Amino acid sequence: MPEMLAALSSIRTVEEMIAAFRDEQHCRRLLESMVWPDGRICPACGFKRSIALADRDTGKRRARPSLYQCSSSVCRFQFTVTTHTPLHSTKLPLRIWLKAMWLLLQSDKGLSSVRLAEALGVSQPTAWRMGHALRLMVARENMLAGTVEIDHFHLGGRPRKNPDDPPPGRGRKGQTNTDKTPVMAMVQRPTDVMPGTLAGDARAAVVTGLSARASERVIEAQIESGAHLMSDEWKAFMAIGESFAKHETVKHSSGEYVRDAVHVNSVEGFNSRVRRTIAGVFHHISPQHADLYFHEIGFRWSQRVVTGNVIRKTRHGRESVRALWSRVPPALQLPNVFRAATGRQMRRSQDGGIVIKSAVAVFG
């Protein structure tokens, strides 16, 4: 593991990335150290002992490189590092996969499948599925704790006007239909602002509606009941806050946005990041795959570290301490991507899309 981190920490530029991911065997060893940081684990049963099957000619067939067999007498499953991961049965070289992951993480707001295909020399549908493989692997199941800010926003635009539709009439009757998708966002504040502190996790999920029940279903699945909740004065949030240990609000309707440490500026900043990413990079995302894109954007949000503090003055002359953030280098983000790869499987559908076989990481 230290050798792997040392090798990844030396990758800063595109030229260094190409040189580091040039050899296929080296990329396989690097991937194994990221997927199995504590040693090989059978993806079928979780047994921690296995044997390596040597590359040897067996009649007309040749054993796959780095093929292992589970040592459990009950299992005896044969596997590689990509088995039961989004890279399962991939026909692409691993060096292409690692280059794609680095390029996707190197950009502040991601990379469209068209631009990724041009950089790697693959087709656009292939690059699209590679992007979704990253989004599936960076999904996190841990519950948010501590101080958590919540807010909602909408994705999409106004529906196109149909000249055959009758005029809306007085009060704009009949204009309740919309193409916008309601989304619930949650941001966990960092524990402190000391140098070296990582940013908190950020999540977002599509909700069926903005009712208290629909929002509560999403929030209870993501946030621990002992968390300190912060929100605006929306009625649904006021009802949801009763289920948590502590709930504080700011009254935007009265012009209140910050009261001491009570605010929702972090989650509103995350909402803006989501909208800017979709508008500037992807241009449009379907509600069907929106949660996958939210996984990627939330992962980028958390891959920051405090580098120091500085004193700033507000417009009214008051001094406040602000944290200075720096992004974790994209190569050092790779271990956090692949550590939860096992158990998350993705298959190609008959119409060229994707089918998520499992969204939960298993065995570590």
Protein Blocks (a to p, Z undefined) as FASTA:
>chain_A
ZZmmmmmmmpmbfklmmmmmmpmklmmmmmmmmmmmnopadfknopabdcddddddehja
ccdehiacdfbfklopacdfkgoiakgoiabdfklmmmmmmmmmmpmnbpafklmmmmno
pafklmmmmmmmmmmmmpcfbdcehjdddddddedddddddfkbccebehiihilbcfbd
cddddddddfblcehiacddddddddfbfcfklmmmmmmmmpcfkbccdddfbfklmmmm
mmpmbdcdddfknopabghjaccklmmmmmmmmmmmmmmmnopacfklmmmmmmmmmmmm
mmccdfbdcddddfkopacdddddddddfklmmmmmmmmmgopacdddfkopacdfbfcd
eeZZ
